[in-house]
Amino acid sequence: MIGRLRLLLPLAWRNLWRNPRRTVITVLVVSVGLWSILVFAVLLSAWSDSSRDTTLKLMTGEGQIHHMGYRDDPTVAHRMAPPAGALAKILTSPAVTDFAPRVRISAIVQSEYKTLPMTLAGVVPTDERRLSVIPTDIAVGHYLDGPRDTGIVLGRNLAKRLKTRVGKRVVVMAQDKDGKLAERAFRVVGLFTANQQTEDEFAFTGIETAQAFTGIGQDISEIVFDAASDETLPGLLSDLRKAAPGLDIQSWKTLAPMAYAVSTFFNEFVMMWLWVMFALMAIGIVNTQLMAVFERTREFGLLQALGMRPRLVLFDVALESGLLIGIGVLFGIVLAVISVHAFPEGIDLGFLGRGAELVGAGRILYPRVNALDFVLYSTIVWGLGVIAALWPARRASKVSPVEAMRRG
């Protein structure tokens, strides 16, 4: 087999350049098609990663722990004790990079001019800085100083709707542990920036301040955590559920279904695009190879008359196709890498930024070359291209020497 390959490989390479224009056109078809697949995959992957990271780094984390009834009725009636025993041991183990307790309740905020619904989150600022980007995205003023901070940090858009600003006082009303209305005045110490939905929904104060406000003592509403890696998250969730069977422990895929749906959809969409582009490439590949076969009918007949078996003729034509498509694949990879590295600072979506926020994506996408994806998609395109070229190769192997000579 190796001997035959050594014989046919130089022959196949020379045959490629017997008609340079046709070869160049086929290479362009394959390279542009693969380039579009790879760049499209990179952009969709960047969008998916942006959607996931934006969602997880705002309030979600990679997982959350609640009282069983909290997600259906997010009030202090469905609260839980701080982590202890086996649960605390897992949360402080290397399997968890960071975790943060929160008091998170539905509330009403009232300014001098307007009253609006929102979610009040009592937090430990040092813990939140490791899990969320909100403490670092302060547009005006400052973030909370500690768990006993009595100030409040509002979303920039919420503050605009309330017609309030840093230094002003707002009144927050929420249900306390006895089901009665609790009311307290807070001074606005900072305004954070995020997507519009988060800016409108959340306000932050110290966790001990929120606990005193609702009268729940040391109890909390939720624990947010990040796993050491995506691969260890399922096992971590299983361990946490065994350690605390009476609590509701969910991953970000359940808590943020939109971000998970975006990630899943984009992965499927890349494969759809691959098949569409391959169908277009296959038309060009089969067409050019059939033309080459028809032009070389006499040659194939002569080769068989001289003793070359039909399967070697088929192998020769298939080898030519493999080389031709391989060149196109290499050019496509080079073009895709150049295109991705043309944006080292990311792609600013500009006026599309607000639309991107609807699916949780950030304003800037950071495309990155994924070597595994490039190898996978390139191999698929090359393999399918060779398969598509087998039909012209089979036609060549079926040429009758006598008929070929008669045509010549």
Residue, then its C-alpha position, 0 to 999 in steps of 0.5 A: m500500500i505504501g509503495r502504491l501511495r509513493l507511486l500515485l502521490p506525485l502523479a496526483w499532485r501533478n494532475l492538480w496543476r494541469n488545470p490551475r484555474r480549476t484548482v484555484i477555484t476549488v481551493l477558494v470554494v473550500s477555503v472560504g466555506l471553511w473560513s465562514i464555518l470556523v469564524f462563525a463558530v468562534l463568534l457564536s462561542a464568544w457570544s455564548d461565553s459572554s452570555r454565560d459569564t455575564t449571567l454568572k458574574l452578576m448575581t447567579g454564580e455557578g450554583q445556589i443553595h436555598h430553602m426548599g420553598y424560596r424560589d417559588d416564594p422569595t420571602v424571609a419566611h423561606r429562610m435557612a440557617p448559615p452553613a454548618g457541619a457537612l455543608a460548611k465542610i464542602l463549601t470550604s473545600p478545594a471543590v468550591t473556589d468561593f461562596a457567599p451568603r446573602v439575604r435576598i428579599s422582594a421589597i419596595v423602594q420609595s424616593e421623594y418622587k416615586t415608588l418602585p419594586m426591587t430586590l434587596a440583597g444583604v451581602v458580605p462585600t468581601d465575599e461578593r467581590r470574589l463572586s460578582v463584578i457589581p462591586t467593581d462596576i460602581a459609576v458614582g459613589h462607592y460600594l459597601d464597606g462591610p456587612r454592617d454597612t447601613g447604606i444602600v447601593l442602587g442600580r444606575n437606571l433604578a436611581k434614574r427612575l426614582k429621581t434620586r442620587v448618591g447622598k439622598r435617602v430612600v425608604v425600603m419596605a419589605q415583609d419581616k419574619d412575622g409577616k408584618l411590613a418593615e420599613r427603614a430609611f437608607r442613604v444612597v452611597g453608590l450607583f452600580t452599572a450592569n445590564q438594564q434588567t439588573e440595574d432595575e432589579f437589585a439594590f444592596t446593603g450589608i447582610e447584618t443590616a438586612q438581617a436586623f431590618t427583617g428580624i431574622g437573626q443570623d438566618i440567610s436567604e441563599i448561598v451562592f458558590d463557584a465550583a473549581s471547574d465546569e467538569t467538577l460542578p455535577g459532582l459538587l452538586s451531588d455532594l452538596r445535596k447529600a450533605a443537605p438533603g433538605l435544601d434546594i441546591q441548583s446549578w446555573k443551568t436551572l437558575a439561568p435557563m436563558a443563558y444555558a439555552v443560548s449556549t446550547f442553541f449556539n452549539e447546535f447552530v454551528m453544526m447547522w451552518l456547517w452542513v449548509m456550507f458543506a452542501l454548497m461546497a459539495i456542489g462545487i467539488v463534485n462539479t469540478q471533479l466530474m469535469a476533470v474526469f470527463e476531460r481525462t477519459r482517454e487517460f484513464g482508459l489508457l492507464q487501465a489498458l496498461g494494467m492499472r486496476p480500476r480500484l487504483v484509478l479510483f484511489d488516484v482520483a480520490l487522492e487528487s481530491g483529498l489533496l485539493i480539499g486539503i489545500g483548501v482546508l489549510f487556507g481556510i484555517v489560516l484565514a480564520v486564525i488571521s480573522v480572529h487575531a484581527f480583534p485582540e481587544g474584542i469586538d464592540l457590539g456598539f449599538l447592538g449592545r442593548g439587544a445583546e443584553l436581552v440574552g445576557a451577553g456583554r457589550i464586548l465579545y472576545p473571540r478566541v481560537n479553540a484548537l479542538d474546534f478548529v481541528l474537529y470542523s476542519t476534519i469534518v469538512w475534509g472528510l465529507g469533501v473526500i466522500a463527495a469526490l468519490w462519485p467522480a472517482r468511481r466514474a473514472s474507475k468505470v471507464s472502459p479502455v476500449e470505449a476510451m480509445r474509441r473516443g480519443 
